[in-house]
Amino acid sequence: MIDKVDEFNAYRQKMNDKILGENNKVLKRIFNLDTNSFTEGALDKNTKELLGLIASVVLRCDDCVKYHLESSYKSGVTREQVVETLSIGTLIGGTIVIPHLRRAFEYWEILEQKKEHSEAEE
């Protein structure tokens, strides 16, 4: 079985490396701004990740949804918090985001299963 999480992260890393390898100042600054925007500040990291998740759902960016789901998962965000966040994103985005909602639920379940599988191997 292909691990969707590893496959997504490998592709993302490969392409980010290629993009940043172009040594374009604007692209590098955008990537840096994105990274630094999600660090602790007046808002905690989890809140920022959930805000990113809502924006990603509303803007219908599946890659962004996956990224923020995984970052949220790693930061300790609960399933209930994610579901509530996705519900707000669906409310704001309307029924057109339901396909993205489905894929978000699927990806969150994959993250949970991946953790369960790794814990079972220990």
C-alpha positions as CSV (number, residue, x, y, z in Angstrom):
1,M,0.0,0.0,0.0
2,I,1.3,3.4,-0.9
3,D,1.5,5.7,2.1
4,K,-0.4,8.8,1.0
5,V,1.2,10.9,3.7
6,D,4.8,9.9,2.8
7,E,4.0,10.3,-0.9
8,F,2.5,13.8,-0.4
9,N,5.5,14.9,1.7
10,A,8.1,13.5,-0.7
11,Y,6.5,15.2,-3.6
12,R,6.1,18.5,-1.7
13,Q,9.7,18.4,-0.6
14,K,11.1,17.5,-4.0
15,M,9.2,20.3,-5.7
16,N,10.0,22.9,-3.0
17,D,13.7,22.0,-3.4
18,K,13.4,22.6,-7.1
19,I,11.6,25.9,-6.7
20,L,14.0,27.2,-4.0
21,G,16.9,25.9,-6.1
22,E,16.1,28.6,-8.7
23,N,17.5,31.1,-6.2
24,N,14.7,33.6,-6.8
25,K,14.5,36.2,-4.1
26,V,10.7,36.7,-4.3
27,L,10.0,33.0,-4.0
28,K,12.4,32.5,-1.2
29,R,10.8,35.4,0.7
30,I,7.3,34.0,0.2
31,F,8.4,30.6,1.4
32,N,10.1,32.2,4.4
33,L,7.1,34.3,5.2
34,D,4.8,31.3,5.1
35,T,7.0,29.3,7.4
36,N,7.4,32.1,9.9
37,S,3.7,33.0,9.9
38,F,2.8,29.7,11.6
39,T,5.2,30.0,14.5
40,E,4.1,30.9,18.1
41,G,3.1,34.6,18.5
42,A,0.1,36.4,19.7
43,L,-1.8,33.4,18.4
44,D,-0.6,29.9,19.4
45,K,0.6,27.5,16.6
46,N,-2.5,25.3,16.8
47,T,-4.8,28.3,16.3
48,K,-2.8,29.5,13.3
49,E,-2.8,26.0,11.8
50,L,-6.6,25.8,12.2
51,L,-7.0,29.2,10.6
52,G,-4.8,28.0,7.7
53,L,-7.0,24.9,7.4
54,I,-10.2,27.1,7.2
55,A,-8.6,29.3,4.5
56,S,-7.4,26.3,2.6
57,V,-10.9,24.7,2.6
58,V,-12.6,27.9,1.6
59,L,-10.0,28.5,-1.2
60,R,-10.3,24.8,-2.2
61,C,-6.6,23.9,-2.1
62,D,-6.3,20.2,-1.4
63,D,-2.6,20.3,-1.0
64,C,-2.9,23.2,1.5
65,V,-5.6,21.2,3.4
66,K,-3.3,18.2,3.7
67,Y,-0.4,20.4,4.8
68,H,-2.5,22.1,7.6
69,L,-4.1,18.8,8.6
70,E,-0.7,17.2,9.1
71,S,0.8,20.2,10.8
72,S,-2.3,20.4,13.1
73,Y,-2.1,16.7,13.8
74,K,1.6,16.9,14.7
75,S,0.9,19.9,17.0
76,G,-1.7,17.9,19.0
77,V,-4.9,19.3,17.6
78,T,-7.7,17.0,18.3
79,R,-10.1,15.4,15.9
80,E,-13.0,17.3,17.4
81,Q,-11.1,20.6,16.9
82,V,-10.4,19.7,13.2
83,V,-14.0,18.6,12.6
84,E,-15.3,21.9,14.1
85,T,-12.8,23.9,12.0
86,L,-13.8,22.0,8.9
87,S,-17.5,22.6,9.6
88,I,-16.9,26.4,9.8
89,G,-14.9,26.2,6.6
90,T,-17.7,24.4,4.9
91,L,-20.2,26.9,6.2
92,I,-18.2,29.8,4.9
93,G,-17.2,28.2,1.7
94,G,-20.6,26.6,0.9
95,T,-21.5,23.3,-0.6
96,I,-18.8,23.6,-3.3
97,V,-16.2,22.8,-0.7
98,I,-17.8,19.4,0.2
99,P,-15.5,17.4,-2.1
100,H,-12.6,19.0,-0.3
101,L,-14.2,18.2,3.1
102,R,-14.4,14.6,2.1
103,R,-10.7,14.5,1.1
104,A,-9.9,16.3,4.4
105,F,-11.7,13.7,6.5
106,E,-10.0,10.9,4.5
107,Y,-6.5,12.4,5.0
108,W,-7.1,13.0,8.8
109,E,-8.1,9.3,9.1
110,I,-4.9,8.3,7.2
111,L,-2.9,10.4,9.7
112,E,-4.6,8.7,12.6
113,Q,-4.1,5.2,11.1
114,K,-0.5,6.0,10.3
115,K,0.1,6.8,14.0
116,E,-1.8,3.7,15.2
117,H,0.2,1.6,12.8
118,S,3.6,3.0,14.0
119,E,2.6,2.6,17.6
120,A,1.6,-1.1,16.9
121,E,5.1,-1.7,15.5
122,E,6.8,-0.5,18.6
